[in-house]
Amino acid sequence: KALQWTVDHLYREGDHIYITLSLDNTSWASLGAAGAAVDVLQQLRDEAIDAAETTLKTYGKLLTSKKIPHTCELAQGDPRTQLCQFVNDKQCAMLVVGSRGMGAIKRALIGSVSDYCVHHSDIPVIVVKEDA
């Protein structure tokens, strides 16, 4: 939703769209600490990487079909801090993030990526709700 919203409402000729997906390494570490088998963890991680790469390819094809300059990158780490660092490194003018509509309890326990970015990013942040 966030990418389509960006293309429909923000993109102007001459812009470059950066897309990044981040795999949170701490999730794998916590599963290992909980006693999950190493081979199972590796398989889950590989599947997550494959899914993320497929998603990035899909986004890239959409932008290519519209002749929109873009860069897609898969990153490792906490998505909250990774996104804020990514936009700084790329000198982006704006950050657009999607919101999955987490409930208040889950958001309070783990925090949302969009909420973190709104409060910690050095550039303007637009949060696109799932039903936008």
GROMACS elastic network, one bead per residue, 0.5 to 0.9 nm:
[ bonds ]
;  ai    aj funct       b0    kb
    1     4     6  0.52681   500
    1     5     6  0.59736   500
    1     6     6  0.84892   500
    1    98     6  0.68399   500
    1   128     6  0.71631   500
    1   129     6  0.78523   500
    1   130     6  0.64254   500
    1   131     6  0.81220   500
    1   132     6  0.73693   500
    2     5     6  0.50707   500
    2     6     6  0.60654   500
    2     7     6  0.86621   500
    2    96     6  0.66386   500
    2    97     6  0.60874   500
    2    98     6  0.50375   500
    2    99     6  0.83389   500
    2   127     6  0.78797   500
    2   128     6  0.54668   500
    2   129     6  0.78470   500
    2   130     6  0.80671   500
    2   132     6  0.86778   500
    3     6     6  0.50230   500
    3     7     6  0.62327   500
    3     8     6  0.85830   500
    3    19     6  0.84942   500
    3    59     6  0.78271   500
    3    96     6  0.80004   500
    3    97     6  0.84817   500
    3    98     6  0.83489   500
    4     7     6  0.51009   500
    4     8     6  0.60553   500
    4     9     6  0.84372   500
    5     8     6  0.50758   500
    5     9     6  0.57755   500
    5    10     6  0.75505   500
    5   128     6  0.74509   500
    5   132     6  0.80026   500
    6     9     6  0.53452   500
    6    11     6  0.60234   500
    6    17     6  0.89640   500
    6    96     6  0.73113   500
    6   128     6  0.89607   500
    7    10     6  0.59968   500
    7    11     6  0.50451   500
    7    12     6  0.83725   500
    7    63     6  0.84694   500
    7    68     6  0.88080   500
    8    11     6  0.68405   500
    9    12     6  0.88017   500
   11    14     6  0.85831   500
   11    15     6  0.64583   500
   11    16     6  0.84258   500
   11    17     6  0.81683   500
   11    68     6  0.86564   500
   12    15     6  0.57100   500
   12    16     6  0.89599   500
   13    16     6  0.86283   500
   13    68     6  0.79122   500
   14    68     6  0.84733   500
   14    69     6  0.80205   500
   15    68     6  0.78315   500
   15    69     6  0.71270   500
   15    70     6  0.86806   500
   16    68     6  0.71019   500
   16    69     6  0.50164   500
   16    70     6  0.53241   500
   16    71     6  0.77966   500
   17    63     6  0.86520   500
   17    68     6  0.75208   500
   17    69     6  0.63629   500
   17    71     6  0.64984   500
   17    72     6  0.85209   500
   17    92     6  0.89506   500
   18    69     6  0.87345   500
   18    70     6  0.55553   500
   18    72     6  0.59892   500
   18    73     6  0.79014   500
   18    87     6  0.86238   500
   18    90     6  0.83478   500
   18    92     6  0.83695   500
   19    56     6  0.76189   500
   19    59     6  0.81843   500
   19    60     6  0.86325   500
   19    70     6  0.75308   500
   19    71     6  0.61889   500
   19    73     6  0.62880   500
   19    74     6  0.85415   500
   20    56     6  0.78849   500
   20    71     6  0.83382   500
   20    72     6  0.57740   500
   20    74     6  0.56518   500
   20    75     6  0.67935   500
   20    83     6  0.76446   500
   20    86     6  0.81280   500
   21    52     6  0.67687   500
   21    53     6  0.86546   500
   21    55     6  0.87612   500
   21    56     6  0.76618   500
   21    72     6  0.82679   500
   21    73     6  0.66661   500
   21    74     6  0.51146   500
   21    75     6  0.60453   500
   21    76     6  0.83858   500
   21    79     6  0.76825   500
   21    83     6  0.85861   500
   22    52     6  0.83019   500
   22    73     6  0.86066   500
   22    74     6  0.59470   500
   22    76     6  0.52657   500
   22    77     6  0.62556   500
   22    78     6  0.70531   500
   22    79     6  0.52346   500
   22    80     6  0.89152   500
   22    82     6  0.71873   500
   22    83     6  0.80396   500
   23    26     6  0.89522   500
   23    27     6  0.86540   500
   23    45     6  0.88106   500
   23    48     6  0.77325   500
   23    49     6  0.75690   500
   23    52     6  0.82180   500
   23    74     6  0.77524   500
   23    75     6  0.63250   500
   23    77     6  0.58594   500
   23    78     6  0.72016   500
   23    79     6  0.70430   500
   24    27     6  0.58649   500
   24    28     6  0.76244   500
   24    75     6  0.87202   500
   24    76     6  0.60223   500
   24    79     6  0.64284   500
   25    28     6  0.54439   500
   25    29     6  0.65189   500
   25    30     6  0.89125   500
   25    76     6  0.65295   500
   25    77     6  0.54338   500
   25    78     6  0.71431   500
   26    30     6  0.61474   500
   26    31     6  0.86395   500
   26    77     6  0.74778   500
   26    78     6  0.74974   500
   27    30     6  0.53038   500
   27    31     6  0.64074   500
   27    32     6  0.87874   500
   28    31     6  0.51815   500
   28    32     6  0.62925   500
   28    33     6  0.87144   500
   28    41     6  0.68146   500
   28    42     6  0.87575   500
   28    44     6  0.87125   500
   28    45     6  0.74228   500
   29    32     6  0.50809   500
   29    33     6  0.62217   500
   29    34     6  0.86462   500
   30    34     6  0.61884   500
   30    35     6  0.88667   500
   31    35     6  0.66679   500
   31    36     6  0.57472   500
   31    37     6  0.88224   500
   31    41     6  0.74862   500
   32    35     6  0.52636   500
   32    36     6  0.50610   500
   32    37     6  0.70640   500
   32    38     6  0.70776   500
   32    41     6  0.72287   500
   33    36     6  0.73274   500
   35    38     6  0.87431   500
   36    39     6  0.86059   500
   36    40     6  0.69237   500
   36    41     6  0.66934   500
   37    40     6  0.52689   500
   37    41     6  0.62513   500
   37    42     6  0.87041   500
   38    41     6  0.50406   500
   38    42     6  0.61325   500
   38    43     6  0.86159   500
   39    42     6  0.50532   500
   39    43     6  0.61719   500
   39    44     6  0.86345   500
   40    43     6  0.50962   500
   40    44     6  0.61854   500
   40    45     6  0.85421   500
   41    44     6  0.51149   500
   41    45     6  0.60515   500
   41    46     6  0.85012   500
   42    45     6  0.50368   500
   42    46     6  0.60068   500
   42    47     6  0.85183   500
   43    46     6  0.50709   500
   43    47     6  0.61367   500
   43    48     6  0.85919   500
   44    47     6  0.50991   500
   44    48     6  0.61776   500
   44    49     6  0.86666   500
   45    48     6  0.50251   500
   45    49     6  0.62003   500
   45    50     6  0.85987   500
   46    49     6  0.50809   500
   46    50     6  0.61320   500
   46    51     6  0.85866   500
   47    50     6  0.50248   500
   47    51     6  0.60919   500
   47    52     6  0.85453   500
   48    51     6  0.51045   500
   48    52     6  0.61212   500
   48    53     6  0.85639   500
   49    52     6  0.50970   500
   49    53     6  0.60697   500
   49    54     6  0.85168   500
   49    74     6  0.83846   500
   50    53     6  0.51336   500
   50    54     6  0.60985   500
   50    55     6  0.85861   500
   51    54     6  0.50895   500
   51    55     6  0.61790   500
   51    56     6  0.86700   500
   52    55     6  0.50474   500
   52    56     6  0.62027   500
   52    57     6  0.86313   500
   52    74     6  0.73001   500
   53    56     6  0.50608   500
   53    57     6  0.61592   500
   53    58     6  0.86144   500
   53    73     6  0.87011   500
   53    74     6  0.71219   500
   54    57     6  0.50803   500
   54    58     6  0.62012   500
   54    59     6  0.86826   500
   55    58     6  0.50742   500
   55    59     6  0.62478   500
   55    60     6  0.85214   500
   56    59     6  0.50826   500
   56    60     6  0.59892   500
   56    61     6  0.85664   500
   56    72     6  0.61359   500
   56    73     6  0.75166   500
   56    74     6  0.78585   500
   57    61     6  0.60880   500
   57    62     6  0.86092   500
   57    72     6  0.79802   500
   58    61     6  0.51873   500
   58    62     6  0.63364   500
   58    63     6  0.88109   500
   59    62     6  0.51437   500
   59    63     6  0.63551   500
   59    64     6  0.85879   500
   59    72     6  0.81065   500
   60    63     6  0.51991   500
   60    64     6  0.59832   500
   60    65     6  0.85049   500
   60    70     6  0.72877   500
   60    71     6  0.77427   500
   60    72     6  0.67969   500
   61    65     6  0.59984   500
   61    66     6  0.86215   500
   62    65     6  0.52550   500
   62    66     6  0.65543   500
   62    67     6  0.87881   500
   62    68     6  0.87390   500
   63    66     6  0.51227   500
   63    67     6  0.61280   500
   63    68     6  0.51051   500
   63    69     6  0.72337   500
   63    70     6  0.70065   500
   64    68     6  0.58318   500
   64    69     6  0.73188   500
   64    70     6  0.79451   500
   65    68     6  0.77039   500
   66    69     6  0.89922   500
   75    79     6  0.84463   500
   75    82     6  0.76130   500
   76    79     6  0.79575   500
   76    82     6  0.78032   500
   77    80     6  0.85830   500
   77    81     6  0.78760   500
   77    82     6  0.63037   500
   78    81     6  0.57590   500
   78    82     6  0.58396   500
   78    83     6  0.84567   500
   79    83     6  0.58079   500
   79    84     6  0.85258   500
   79   113     6  0.65892   500
   80    83     6  0.55779   500
   80    84     6  0.66410   500
   80    85     6  0.88512   500
   80   112     6  0.79240   500
   80   114     6  0.76606   500
   80   115     6  0.87785   500
   80   116     6  0.60513   500
   80   117     6  0.63585   500
   80   120     6  0.89514   500
   81    84     6  0.52524   500
   81    85     6  0.61277   500
   81    86     6  0.84418   500
   81   113     6  0.86146   500
   81   116     6  0.81401   500
   81   117     6  0.79189   500
   81   120     6  0.85332   500
   82    85     6  0.51470   500
   82    86     6  0.58859   500
   82    87     6  0.87062   500
   83    87     6  0.62750   500
   83    88     6  0.86101   500
   83    95     6  0.85539   500
   83   113     6  0.85949   500
   83   117     6  0.74720   500
   83   121     6  0.85278   500
   84    87     6  0.55278   500
   84    88     6  0.64374   500
   84    89     6  0.87829   500
   84    95     6  0.85631   500
   84   116     6  0.88984   500
   84   117     6  0.63754   500
   84   120     6  0.71599   500
   84   121     6  0.53713   500
   84   122     6  0.77317   500
   84   123     6  0.88643   500
   85    88     6  0.51320   500
   85    89     6  0.60903   500
   85    90     6  0.86146   500
   85   121     6  0.83741   500
   86    89     6  0.51144   500
   86    90     6  0.61383   500
   86    91     6  0.83616   500
   86    92     6  0.85417   500
   87    90     6  0.51628   500
   87    91     6  0.57836   500
   87    92     6  0.51050   500
   87    93     6  0.80534   500
   87    94     6  0.78992   500
   87    95     6  0.70415   500
   87   121     6  0.83002   500
   87   122     6  0.86945   500
   87   123     6  0.81569   500
   88    92     6  0.65345   500
   88   121     6  0.84126   500
   88   122     6  0.75987   500
   88   123     6  0.83396   500
   89    92     6  0.79403   500
   92    95     6  0.72229   500
   92   123     6  0.77571   500
   93   123     6  0.64200   500
   93   124     6  0.74164   500
   94   123     6  0.57245   500
   94   124     6  0.51771   500
   94   125     6  0.59931   500
   94   126     6  0.77106   500
   95   117     6  0.84326   500
   95   121     6  0.83539   500
   95   123     6  0.69970   500
   95   124     6  0.63095   500
   95   126     6  0.62516   500
   95   127     6  0.85055   500
   96   114     6  0.88778   500
   96   124     6  0.86061   500
   96   125     6  0.57720   500
   96   127     6  0.59643   500
   96   128     6  0.71524   500
   97   113     6  0.81896   500
   97   114     6  0.61090   500
   97   117     6  0.84556   500
   97   125     6  0.74270   500
   97   126     6  0.63424   500
   97   127     6  0.50717   500
   97   128     6  0.61582   500
   97   129     6  0.87624   500
   98   113     6  0.88459   500
   98   114     6  0.70602   500
   98   126     6  0.84434   500
   98   127     6  0.56431   500
   98   129     6  0.60109   500
   98   130     6  0.67771   500
   99   102     6  0.77743   500
   99   112     6  0.82559   500
   99   113     6  0.81409   500
   99   114     6  0.64402   500
   99   127     6  0.63709   500
   99   128     6  0.59384   500
   99   130     6  0.57878   500
  100   112     6  0.89136   500
  100   129     6  0.69443   500
  100   130     6  0.57644   500
  101   129     6  0.70761   500
  101   130     6  0.68070   500
  102   105     6  0.81836   500
  102   106     6  0.63007   500
  102   107     6  0.59175   500
  102   112     6  0.75430   500
  103   106     6  0.54923   500
  103   107     6  0.60437   500
  103   108     6  0.85336   500
  104   107     6  0.50923   500
  104   108     6  0.60049   500
  104   109     6  0.86091   500
  105   108     6  0.50812   500
  105   109     6  0.62018   500
  105   110     6  0.87333   500
  106   109     6  0.50777   500
  106   110     6  0.60852   500
  106   111     6  0.71936   500
  106   112     6  0.85008   500
  107   110     6  0.55232   500
  107   112     6  0.55372   500
  107   115     6  0.89119   500
  108   111     6  0.54819   500
  108   112     6  0.82290   500
  111   114     6  0.87353   500
  111   115     6  0.71947   500
  111   116     6  0.72270   500
  112   115     6  0.52453   500
  112   116     6  0.62470   500
  112   117     6  0.86547   500
  113   116     6  0.51872   500
  113   117     6  0.61780   500
  113   118     6  0.86493   500
  114   117     6  0.51277   500
  114   118     6  0.61408   500
  114   119     6  0.87315   500
  114   125     6  0.83743   500
  114   126     6  0.86181   500
  114   127     6  0.64589   500
  115   118     6  0.51639   500
  115   119     6  0.64188   500
  115   120     6  0.86552   500
  115   127     6  0.86552   500
  116   119     6  0.53114   500
  116   120     6  0.59669   500
  116   121     6  0.79926   500
  117   120     6  0.51150   500
  117   121     6  0.51448   500
  117   122     6  0.88773   500
  117   125     6  0.70175   500
  118   121     6  0.60538   500
  118   122     6  0.89711   500
  118   123     6  0.88461   500
  118   124     6  0.76967   500
  118   125     6  0.57039   500
  118   126     6  0.79866   500
  118   127     6  0.82707   500
  119   122     6  0.87829   500
  120   123     6  0.88849   500
  121   124     6  0.72654   500
  121   125     6  0.73597   500
  122   125     6  0.89006   500
  128   131     6  0.82921   500
  128   132     6  0.64623   500
  129   132     6  0.52781   500
